[in-house]
Amino acid sequence: MVVLLMAGCGEGVGAAGETYDSIDELREAYEQAGGSCDEWKQSDRVAAALESGDCDSRTVLSTYASSSDASNAAEVLLASSLAASVLVGENWIINAPGDLDRLSEQIGGEVVEGAEPSEAAYLSDIRDLVPMLSEVSDATVLELGATACETLRSEGSFDDAVTSFEASGLESGVTVMVTSVAVRNICPELRKMALATFTEDSLE
């Protein structure tokens, strides 16, 4: 389920119906609204987008041919856990961490949020992906997932997080799968870190 949260238009950089002719225009508006984009790289890797680029490993900007294309792309992002929430404009999407409600007041658009994954869904996913955890208690599996989530938040990259887990003595294979599923179902906003290291198939 995808929930639309209507954001106020405000008197900021953009308006609710603002469109952008290029990804550079969207990036400039994002930066004027207070967003950080010091590591900008136009990659055009977002499917269905006219143009897209990365401000860093967690912030992706994209523009689309129409409002329906932008809306459909947002639904795909949320359904695949590539984002926990996104800011969707008339022909653009900002997928970034932080206070999107505040950003929407400056640049316009609507905050779109995905449904919170259930504990049961998390446990089902991880037991399907990691058979060796079939005998481990639910409490232990949830603790591993939560620890993975916090490690990913505190470390500089997904690779650093995996290295940290391996240094603690956890088996590498279990580490990879637990952290991957944790990103998928507990920390969807960090899923892009995993995607930079693993293929999409390894996380589905």
PANU-885192 format. One record per atom (N, C-alpha, C): residue in one letter; x, z, y. Coordinates in steps of 0.05 Angstrom, whole numbers, padded with zeros to 5 digits, always signed. Example, Ala and Ser with C-alpha at 12.3 -4.5 7.8 and 13.67 -1.06 7.14 Angstrom:
BEGIN
A+00264+00156-00114A+00246+00156-00090A+00264+00156-00066S+00257+00142-00045S+00273+00143-00021S+00258+00157+00001
This chain:
BEGIN
M+00017+00000-00024M+00000+00000+00000M+00018+00000+00025V+00010-00016+00044V+00025-00017+00070V+00006-00007+00092V+00016+00012+00108V+00000+00024+00129V+00010+00014+00156L-00008+00004+00172L+00000-00005+00199L-00005+00017+00219L+00016+00024+00234L+00013+00044+00255L+00016+00030+00281M-00004+00030+00297M-00003+00017+00323M+00013+00032+00343A+00033+00019+00355A+00050+00032+00374A+00041+00025+00402G+00047+00042+00421G+00040+00037+00449G+00058+00015+00461C+00047-00001+00479C+00062-00023+00490C+00082-00013+00511G+00074+00006+00528G+00092+00016+00548G+00100-00004+00568E+00120+00002+00585E+00129-00016+00606E+00159-00022+00601G+00167-00024+00576G+00195-00028+00570G+00204-00057+00570V+00224-00063+00554V+00236-00089+00554V+00217-00111+00546G+00201-00105+00525G+00182-00125+00515G+00154-00116+00518A+00135-00132+00508A+00107-00125+00507A+00098-00130+00479A+00074-00121+00472A+00064-00122+00445A+00064-00151+00435G+00058-00171+00452G+00057-00198+00444G+00082-00214+00451E+00104-00201+00457E+00129-00214+00464E+00140-00231+00441T+00148-00255+00447T+00161-00272+00427T+00189-00278+00436Y+00207-00285+00418Y+00235-00291+00424Y+00242-00318+00413D+00254-00335+00430D+00261-00362+00422D+00286-00363+00405S+00302-00341+00405S+00326-00341+00388S+00332-00312+00380I+00349-00310+00360I+00358-00284+00350I+00375-00270+00371D+00389-00285+00387D+00405-00273+00409D+00387-00259+00430E+00364-00271+00436E+00346-00259+00455E+00335-00233+00443L+00329-00232+00417L+00319-00208+00405L+00340-00186+00405R+00365-00194+00399R+00387-00175+00399R+00391-00163+00427E+00390-00179+00447E+00393-00169+00474E+00371-00150+00482A+00347-00156+00474A+00324-00138+00479A+00328-00112+00464Y+00337-00113+00440Y+00342-00089+00423Y+00363-00072+00436E+00384-00084+00446E+00406-00068+00459E+00396-00056+00485Q+00380-00072+00501Q+00370-00061+00526Q+00351-00038+00521A+00338-00037+00498A+00320-00016+00492A+00335+00009+00480G+00361+00007+00479G+00377+00030+00469G+00388+00027+00442G+00383+00004+00428G+00394+00000+00402G+00423-00006+00402S+00437+00002+00381S+00466-00003+00379S+00471-00028+00362C+00486-00047+00373C+00491-00072+00358C+00520-00081+00362D+00539-00062+00359D+00567-00068+00365D+00580-00085+00344E+00568-00086+00319E+00580-00101+00298E+00564-00127+00292W+00552-00138+00312W+00534-00161+00308W+00546-00184+00294K+00531-00194+00274K+00539-00218+00259K+00514-00233+00251Q+00511-00258+00261Q+00488-00274+00254Q+00493-00286+00226S+00478-00277+00206S+00482-00285+00179S+00462-00305+00169D+00438-00304+00181D+00415-00321+00172D+00410-00319+00142R+00412-00294+00132R+00409-00290+00104R+00381-00280+00096V+00364-00275+00116V+00337-00264+00110V+00319-00287+00102A+00307-00286+00078A+00290-00307+00069A+00265-00309+00087A+00257-00334+00092A+00233-00340+00108A+00237-00337+00138A+00260-00326+00147A+00265-00323+00175A+00277-00348+00187L+00271-00353+00212L+00285-00376+00226L+00314-00369+00230E+00319-00344+00240E+00346-00334+00245E+00346-00304+00239S+00370-00295+00231S+00372-00266+00226S+00402-00258+00229G+00406-00232+00234G+00433-00222+00237G+00434-00192+00233D+00458-00181+00229D+00462-00153+00224D+00477-00140+00247C+00466-00118+00256C+00480-00101+00276C+00500-00083+00262D+00493-00075+00237D+00511-00059+00220D+00498-00060+00192S+00508-00044+00173S+00499-00046+00146S+00470-00037+00142R+00458-00023+00163R+00431-00013+00160R+00412-00025+00180T+00420-00043+00198T+00403-00054+00218T+00403-00084+00217V+00380-00095+00212V+00376-00124+00210V+00355-00134+00229L+00361-00154+00245L+00342-00166+00263L+00335-00194+00253S+00310-00203+00255S+00302-00229+00246S+00279-00241+00263T+00279-00267+00265T+00258-00281+00280T+00244-00301+00261Y+00219-00307+00267Y+00202-00323+00249Y+00187-00345+00264A+00177-00364+00249A+00163-00387+00261A+00135-00379+00271S+00124-00358+00260S+00097-00350+00268S+00093-00320+00263S+00071-00310+00274S+00065-00281+00270S+00058-00276+00241S+00045-00295+00227S+00038-00291+00199S+00063-00290+00182D+00083-00306+00189D+00109-00306+00174D+00122-00279+00177A+00122-00268+00202A+00134-00242+00207A+00119-00220+00192S+00093-00221+00192S+00077-00201+00179S+00081-00202+00148N+00082-00226+00137N+00087-00229+00108N+00114-00219+00101A+00134-00225+00117A+00161-00215+00112A+00163-00185+00112A+00148-00172+00131A+00148-00143+00132A+00136-00131+00107E+00115-00143+00097E+00103-00134+00072E+00122-00136+00049V+00137-00158+00047V+00156-00161+00026V+00178-00140+00028L+00188-00135+00052L+00209-00115+00056L+00200-00088+00046L+00176-00080+00053L+00166-00053+00046L+00159-00051+00017A+00147-00073+00005A+00140-00072-00023A+00164-00071-00041S+00186-00083-00032S+00211-00083-00048S+00229-00060-00042S+00220-00042-00025S+00236-00018-00017S+00261-00026-00002L+00262-00049+00010L+00285-00056+00027L+00284-00042+00053A+00261-00030+00059A+00258-00014+00084A+00236+00006+00079A+00238+00029+00093A+00217+00050+00092A+00197+00044+00114S+00206+00033+00136S+00188+00025+00158S+00203+00004+00174V+00188-00014+00187V+00200-00035+00204V+00183-00037+00230L+00196-00049+00250L+00182-00055+00275L+00177-00085+00275V+00151-00092+00277V+00142-00120+00275V+00130-00129+00301G+00141-00151+00312G+00131-00163+00336G+00116-00188+00330E+00111-00204+00351E+00095-00228+00348E+00109-00248+00330N+00135-00251+00332N+00150-00269+00315N+00177-00258+00307W+00179-00231+00304W+00204-00219+00299W+00201-00192+00284I+00223-00184+00271I+00223-00158+00257I+00250-00144+00263I+00248-00118+00268I+00272-00102+00270I+00271-00081+00247N+00290-00083+00229N+00292-00065+00207N+00316-00047+00212A+00311-00023+00222A+00332-00005+00231A+00325+00024+00226P+00345+00041+00223P+00339+00070+00221P+00333+00081+00248G+00324+00106+00249G+00319+00118+00275G+00290+00118+00283D+00285+00125+00307D+00257+00128+00318D+00246+00101+00326L+00232+00088+00308L+00220+00062+00314L+00196+00065+00333D+00183+00088+00333D+00161+00092+00352D+00172+00091+00381R+00194+00105+00385R+00207+00104+00412R+00216+00076+00419L+00227+00062+00400L+00236+00035+00405L+00213+00017+00412S+00190+00021+00398S+00167+00004+00404S+00156+00008+00432E+00160+00031+00443E+00152+00037+00470E+00168+00020+00490Q+00193+00014+00482Q+00211-00001+00499Q+00208-00032+00495I+00206-00040+00470I+00207-00068+00464I+00181-00080+00455G+00161-00063+00450G+00135-00073+00440G+00135-00074+00410G+00114-00087+00400G+00112-00089+00371G+00097-00066+00358E+00094-00068+00332E+00079-00048+00316E+00097-00036+00295V+00096-00010+00291V+00111+00002+00269V+00095-00001+00243V+00107-00012+00223V+00094-00016+00197V+00109+00002+00176E+00094+00018+00162E+00106+00037+00143E+00096+00031+00115G+00114+00034+00096G+00106+00031+00068G+00097+00058+00057A+00083+00058+00035A+00073+00082+00022A+00096+00098+00010E+00095+00124+00012E+00116+00140-00001E+00114+00138-00031P+00137+00132-00044P+00137+00130-00074P+00130+00157-00086S+00116+00157-00108S+00108+00182-00121S+00131+00192-00139E+00130+00217-00144E+00150+00229-00162E+00148+00217-00190A+00123+00212-00199A+00119+00201-00225A+00131+00173-00227A+00128+00157-00206A+00139+00130-00206A+00170+00131-00207Y+00181+00150-00192Y+00211+00153-00192Y+00221+00160-00220L+00208+00179-00233L+00217+00188-00259L+00213+00165-00280S+00192+00150-00277S+00187+00128-00296S+00208+00106-00292D+00215+00100-00267D+00235+00079-00262D+00262+00087-00272I+00270+00112-00267I+00297+00120-00274I+00300+00122-00304R+00279+00131-00318R+00281+00133-00347R+00281+00105-00360D+00268+00086-00348D+00269+00059-00359D+00297+00047-00355L+00309+00053-00332L+00335+00041-00326L+00359+00055-00339V+00356+00081-00344V+00378+00097-00355V+00368+00112-00380P+00367+00098-00403P+00357+00110-00427P+00371+00136-00435M+00396+00139-00428M+00411+00164-00435M+00400+00189-00421L+00382+00184-00401L+00370+00207-00387L+00343+00215-00400S+00336+00202-00422S+00310+00207-00434S+00307+00236-00443E+00329+00249-00450E+00327+00277-00459E+00333+00297-00437V+00337+00287-00413V+00343+00305-00390V+00317+00313-00377S+00315+00338-00369S+00290+00348-00358S+00283+00334-00331D+00257+00334-00325D+00248+00322-00299D+00262+00335-00276A+00265+00362-00277A+00277+00376-00255A+00306+00367-00250T+00320+00363-00272T+00348+00355-00269T+00350+00326-00258V+00333+00308-00268V+00333+00281-00258V+00327+00280-00228L+00307+00296-00220L+00300+00297-00191L+00323+00308-00175E+00337+00328-00186E+00359+00340-00171E+00382+00319-00168L+00387+00304-00189L+00408+00283-00188L+00400+00263-00167G+00375+00255-00166G+00366+00235-00147G+00368+00245-00118A+00360+00270-00114A+00362+00282-00087A+00391+00285-00078T+00409+00292-00097T+00437+00295-00091T+00449+00267-00084A+00440+00247-00099A+00449+00220-00093A+00441+00211-00065C+00416+00218-00058C+00406+00211-00032C+00422+00225-00010E+00428+00250-00012E+00443+00264+00008E+00472+00254+00009T+00483+00248-00014T+00510+00237-00014T+00512+00210+00001L+00492+00193-00004L+00491+00167+00009L+00488+00170+00039R+00474+00191+00048R+00470+00195+00077R+00496+00206+00089S+00511+00221+00075S+00534+00234+00087S+00560+00217+00085E+00561+00199+00065E+00585+00182+00061E+00583+00157+00079G+00606+00145+00084G+00607+00122+00102G+00595+00097+00090S+00595+00094+00064S+00585+00069+00051S+00576+00076+00023F+00562+00056+00011F+00553+00060-00016F+00577+00064-00035D+00598+00048-00031D+00622+00051-00048D+00633+00079-00045D+00634+00090-00021D+00645+00117-00017D+00628+00137-00032A+00601+00133-00032A+00583+00152-00045A+00588+00151-00075V+00591+00127-00087V+00596+00125-00116V+00623+00138-00123T+00643+00133-00106T+00669+00145-00110T+00667+00176-00110S+00652+00186-00091S+00648+00215-00089S+00635+00226-00114F+00615+00211-00125F+00602+00220-00149F+00621+00220-00173E+00637+00199-00175E+00655+00197-00198E+00677+00219-00196A+00685+00225-00172A+00705+00246-00168A+00694+00273-00177S+00667+00276-00176S+00655+00302-00184S+00653+00304-00214G+00660+00283-00229G+00660+00284-00258G+00636+00271-00271L+00618+00260-00256L+00595+00246-00268L+00603+00219-00279E+00592+00212-00301E+00598+00186-00314E+00591+00163-00295S+00609+00143-00293S+00605+00122-00274S+00579+00107-00278G+00572+00100-00302G+00547+00085-00307G+00522+00100-00298V+00521+00125-00304V+00499+00142-00296V+00499+00144-00266T+00522+00147-00255T+00524+00150-00225T+00512+00125-00211V+00520+00102-00221V+00510+00077-00208V+00480+00075-00210M+00469+00080-00234M+00440+00077-00238M+00425+00098-00223V+00434+00123-00223V+00420+00144-00209V+00420+00139-00179T+00443+00132-00168T+00444+00126-00140T+00427+00102-00132S+00428+00082-00149S+00412+00058-00144S+00382+00064-00143V+00373+00079-00163V+00344+00085-00164V+00337+00105-00142A+00356+00123-00135A+00351+00141-00113A+00347+00125-00087V+00363+00105-00083V+00360+00088-00059V+00333+00074-00060R+00326+00065-00084R+00301+00050-00087R+00276+00067-00081N+00276+00091-00092N+00251+00106-00091N+00252+00132-00075I+00275+00141-00067I+00276+00165-00051I+00288+00159-00023C+00307+00141-00022C+00319+00134+00003C+00318+00104+00008P+00294+00092+00010P+00292+00063+00014P+00306+00053+00038E+00309+00070+00059E+00322+00060+00083E+00352+00056+00078L+00363+00066+00056L+00391+00062+00050L+00395+00041+00028R+00374+00028+00020R+00376+00008-00002R+00395-00014+00005K+00397-00021+00030K+00415-00043+00037K+00444-00037+00031M+00451-00011+00031M+00479-00004+00023M+00484-00012-00006A+00464-00007-00023A+00467-00014-00051A+00467-00044-00054L+00450-00058-00039L+00449-00087-00042L+00475-00101-00033A+00491-00087-00017A+00517-00098-00009A+00537-00096-00032T+00531-00079-00052T+00550-00075-00074T+00540-00087-00100F+00513-00086-00105F+00502-00096-00129F+00483-00119-00125T+00478-00135-00144T+00459-00157-00142T+00431-00146-00142E+00412-00161-00132E+00384-00153-00132E+00374-00147-00160D+00383-00164-00179D+00373-00160-00207D+00381-00133-00218S+00404-00122-00210S+00413-00097-00221S+00396-00073-00211L+00381-00078-00190L+00364-00056-00178L+00335-00059-00184E+00327-00082-00196E+00298-00087-00201E+00291-00078-00229
